[in-house]
Amino acid sequence: MAKTTLYDLYDSFDSDTYLDKSERNIQRVSNKLDDYIKEPNEENIHDIRKAIRRLEASYRSLPSKKVRKKRVIREYAEYSKELFSINSQIRDFDIISEKLSSDEKHAAQQNIIRSIEGSISKQRKRKLDEAISFALELRKLRVPKLTRRIKISNKGSKKRFSKVIGKFATRIEHNLPIVVSDNKKTTELHELRKDCKKLRYLLELLPDNNDKNPTNEKDGYVSKLMEKLENVQDMLGIIHDYDTMIAYLTQRKGTGTRLTLIHSILSNLNRERQNKYEEFVKFVNRDLSANNNNFFVRTTKIVA
């Protein structure tokens, strides 16, 4: 029996299910938005970013340019994407600040660390004010409705969906060997992480048949594929956090005691980052090696 491949999943695509799940993704942003505006803490920042990622997957895979360009849908997606971008910067500030405050090795230089944290806090506040302003503007927009207002063909939907999936799969295929062979390819690493996340959210839009047939080969393939994508995404996310911290502190070395302190912190961060990178390479060599069970290899055969 031939093994299930990414190509086989297109036959499972159903436009009604897609629209229903996409509308739920839009509504999820609307729901999380209220919590975020009320209390923009770390948990709600995480939740609104995750909801927007799902919305973006639905928006980019809409089968018709005419539909994607509808003002109500386009504006809601664009405002959401901008809010995501601002909150990503806020999250970066939180990651850096948390790392600095938990670094017990440099307790003797707490005055310098507090000075850096104070600067981060001011930048974070400015970004948070900007984010809340955007969130309030997004709240004013009409929440798009898909299932009652849009009619799409299953054939056209399937074609668009397969095209978008193929795009991300090809990019993953391209960047994975680059990232594994060179630990300094930070741009490619960041893009690979984002593409794994986007592809995973796209796969969520497929019909869920697990309840009807728990032994269905396609369901098992999707589940394993999404698990691998999430593993790669999580590991690269940790490495990206280190890259963000390293880049931020490198630009703020200063002089004298501050310079010595930051050099020491950077040395620790680079060592920790290298350890996480080596764990990622081991995972790729062990679980994503070139064999017939490897998603990345099979994808090349499909979309090349």
N, C-alpha and C positions, 0 to 999 in steps of 0.2 A: 504494500500500500504506500502510495506517495505521501510524503510528509506535508503537513500544512505549511504554507508560506504566507508572506504578507499579501501576495496577490490574491490568495483565496479569500481574504477577508472582505474584499470589495463586493463579492457576491452576497455577503451577509448584510450589506448596507440597505437600510430601509428609510425612505425620505420622511415618512410620518414619525417614526421613532426619533430620527435626527432632529426634526423641528420641535418635537416635544421636549427632548433633552436640551436643545439649544435655548428654548424659552425658559426652562428651569434654570439654566446657567445665567440668563439675564436677570431673572427674578432673584437669584441668589446674590448677585451684586447689589441689587436694590435693598435686600434684607440686611446684608452685612454693612451697607452704607450707614444705616441708622445707628447701628451699634458703634461704628467707627466715629461718627460725628459726635455722638454722646460721650464716648470715652476712647480716645485714640491711643490706647495702651498697646503693649507689644503683641498681645494676643489678637486684638482687633486689627492691628496692622497686618499681621500674618494672614488673618482670615480674609480681609478685603483683597489682599494681593493674590491669594489663591483663587478667590472667586473671579477676579478680573482675568486671570490666566485662562480659566475655563471659558469665560465669555469670549476672549480673543480667539480661542480655538474654534468656537462656533462661528464667529464672525468671518474669520479668514476662509472657512470652508463652505460658506454660503455659495450655492451653485451659480448664481447669476450676478454679473456686475451691476445690473440694474437694481437688484435687490440690495447688494452691498452699498450702493450709492444712495439709497433712500435716506433722506435727511434724518429722520428719527433714529434709524439704526446706526448710520454713520456717526452722527454726533455723539450718541451714547457710547459707542465703541471708542471714539477718539478721546473723549473726556475721561473715560475709564482708564485708557492706556496712559494718559498723562498723569492721572492720580497714582497709578501703579509706579511710574517712573520716580515721582517725588517720594513716595513711601519707600522705594528701594534705597534711596539716599539716606532716609531716616533710619532704616534698618542698618545700613552700613555704619552710621554713627553709633548706634546702640552696640553693635558687635565690637567696635574699636574700644568704646568706653568700658564695656564689660570685661574685655581682655586686660585692659590697663588696671582696672580696679582689683582684679583677681590675681595680679602678678605679685606674689609675695617675695620674689627674689630681689625686688627693688624697693623694699619698704623704707629704706633709709632716705630715698629721694621722693618721698610722698609730696613734698611741696611742688616739685617739678611736675609730677604726675597729675596733681590737682590742677595745676595751671593748664596742662594739655586738656584735661577733662573739662575745664571751664570753657575753653575755646570750642571744644566739641559740643558742649551743651548749648552755647549761643548759636552755633551753626544749625544744630538740630531744631532749636526753637523757631528759627527763621523758616526752615523747611516745613516744619509742622504747621505753622501759620499759613504758609502757601498751600499745603495739602488740604487743610480744613476749608480754605477758601474754594479750592477746586471741588472738594466734596460737596459743598453747599450748592455750587453751580450745577454739579451733576444731579443732585437731588431735585433741582428745579425742572430738569428735562423729563419729558414723557417717557415712561418705560416702554420700550418696543414690545409689540405683540406679534408673534410669528404664526402660531398655529391657526389663528382665525383670519389672518390678513394676507398670508402668502401661500401661493400654490406653486409647488415645484415638482418636476417630473423625477421619478426614481432614476431614470437613465442619466439625466443631467446632473443630478445630485451625486450619483455614484462616480461619474466622470470627474467632477470637481474634487470630490473627497479623495479619490485615488491620486489625483495630480498633486494635491497638497501633501498627502502622506509621502508620496514619492520624493517630493522636494526635500522634506526634512530627513527622510531616510538616506538620501544621497549625500546630504551635507554631513550627517553623522558618519557615514562611510568614509567621507573625505577627511574629516578632522580627527577621527579616532586614532589612526596610526601616527598622525602628526603629534598629537598630544602625548601618546605613549612613548614616542621616541625622543622627545625633547621636553624637559620639565619647565622650560622657560617660555613656552608658547602660550602665554597667558590669554591672549586674545582668542586663539582657537579653543582653548580650554573653556573659556566663558561661553563661546558660541555653541560648543558641543553640549554643555550643560543645559543651555536654554533650549536647544533643539530636542534633546531627550525629553525635557519637560513638555514642550509643545506637542511632540508626537504622542506622548502618553495621554495628554488631555484630549487629543483627537480620537484616540482609540476608545476613550470613554463614550464617544458618541455612537458607537456601534450597538446594535440590539444586544440585550443581555438575555441569553438563552439558558443560563446555568440552571434555573429552576425547572425548566422543561426537560433538559437533557444534561445531567451533570457529567456524563462521560463524553460529551461532544468534543471532538478533537479541536475544532476551531476555538471553542471557549477556553480550552486548556492552553492553546497556543497564545491567545490574547493575554491570559492571566500571567503566563510565564514571561511573555514579552514585556508587559507593563512592569513586572517585578524587576526585570533586568534594567529597564530604562530608569526606574526609580532608584535602584542601587547606584547606577552610574551618576545620576543626577545628585544624589545625596553626597557621594564621595567628592565629586567635583565641586559641590557647593561649599564643603568645608575648606577645600583648597582655595577656592575663590575668596572666601572670607579672609584667609591668610594673605592673599594677594592684595586685598583691599586695605588691610591693616598696614602691610608693608609699604604700599604706595603712599598712604596717608602720612605715616611717620617719616618716611624718606624725604618728603617735601618740607618737613618741619624739624629738622635736626638741630638748628640753632648753633650755639657755640659753647665752649667751656664745659661745665658740669652737665648741662643739658645735652650737649653733643655726645659726651661719654655715655650718659644714661640711655639715650635713644639707640646708640650703636649696640649697646648690650641687649636692649629689648629686641632690636632687629635681628641680632644674631640668634636669639632664642626662637623668634618667629620663623626665621628661615630654616632652622633645624627641625622645628615641629612641622613646618610645611613640607619639607623633604620626606619626613617619615610618612605623612599622609599620602604624598604622591607615590611613594614606593608601595604602599598598601593598595592604591588604585591600580598600579601597573600589575601587581600580583593578581588582583581580581580579574583584570582583562585577560591576562595570560591563562588563568585557570578556567574562567567561566565564559569567556568570549573568544576562545581560541578558534583558529580556522578549521572548523569541522561542519558537518552537515546539520548539526543542531544549533548552529550559530545564526541568530537573526541577521547580524550585520553582513555576513557572507551571502546569505540567501537574498538579501535586499539588493545587493549589487547585481545579481543575476536577473532580477525582476525589472529594475528601473534603469539600468545602464543603457 
